[in-house]
Amino acid sequence: MAHSPGGHHPYPRSARVNQILREVISEELVRISDTDERLGLLTVTGVETTPDMRQAMVYLDSLSDEARAVLEERRSQLQSAVNVQTRLKRTPKLSFMADPAVASGEAVEEILRRRSHDDE
């Protein structure tokens, strides 16, 4: 990892932690989806940890009730993967949520499609 002058990282620790968590959780979700088709195809769009690193909100491109149930069942597996693959003092408690930006983008696309269709 490249360091900037003075030994400081180019972006804040929380951003680095969020990115590492996103990668670890994404990889683990691929493993889980190989054995549990209820999960379907999920993309981790981002992770946001609290300043004390005790909680982490995992944002997903979509989140059906079935996928939410699988994530709740497998939360300890996901947290264990985070614990094993990172060097954090504590493993944040993971929570899962559909990314509101994805839903907003889909709503905008639908409006644009309707307007385009109405203009024809």
N, C-alpha and C positions, 0 to 999 in steps of 0.2 A: 504494500500500500504506500503510495507516494505521500510524503509529508511536505508541508509548505515551510518556508523559512521560520525559524524559531521553534520548530518542533510541533507546531499546531496543525491539526488536521484541516483540510480544506472546507469541511462542513461539520456542523455540530454532531456531537456524539449521538444524540437522539435520532438524527437522520440516518446515521450509520447503523444503529441498532435496528431501526425500523426496516431498513433495506435487508439486513441479515435475516431478521425474523421473516420477512416476506419470502425470501429465497428458501429458507428451511421449511416453512409451512407449505409453500408451493410444492416442493419436492415430496414432502410427506403426503400431501393430498393426492399426488399422482400414485404413490404406493397404495394408499387406501382405496382409491377408485379402481385399481386393478383387481381388488378382491371384493368390493362392495359397489355394485352398479347403481345402488340408490343414490350415491353421491353425484353421479352424472359428471358433466364437464364443468368444473368451476375454475375461475381464474382469480387469483389473489391480486386485487388492484392496488392494495396498499395496506400498511400497518401503521397504527398510531399508538405509541406508548405514552403512558402518563409520565410526568417529570420524575416521579419516584421509582419508575420502572416496575411497579407492582401489577399494573394492568396493561393489556394490549388489546386494542380493537382491531380485528382483522376484517378488512373490507373485501367483499367478493363481488364479481360481476353480476351475479344473481344468487338468490337463496330461496329455493323452494322449501316448503315445510318438511319434505322428506330429507333434503340435504341438511337442513338445520338439525333434524333428529340425529343424522349420522355424525355430524360435527359434535353434537353434545355427547354422544356415545363415545366418540374417539378423542375427546378433549385431552384426556390424560396421555394418550399416545402422542398427540401433537405436542403437548407440553414437554413430554419426555424427550422427543426429538430435538426440541429447542434447547433443553438442558444439556443433552449430550453433544450437540453440534456448536454450541456457543460457549463463550467464557464469561457469562454474566454471573454476578454475585447471586442473583435470584432469578428464577424463571417467572416472567409475568403471567398472570392469569389471563387466558385467552378468552375473548368474547368475539362473536361473529355477527356481521351485519352486511346486508346488501349495500353496495356503494351507491349513495344517493346521486352522485354525479352520472353514473351509468343510466339510472332511471330517468334523470332529467334529460340526458342526451337522447334517449329513446323517445321521450315525449316530444322533444323538439323535432326529431326526424319524422314522427308521425304527423305532426302539424304541417311540416313542409310537404310531405307526401300528399296530404289532403288538399292543401292550397294548390299544388302543382296539378292535381287531378281536377280540381274545380276550374282552373284556368284553361283547361283543354277544351 
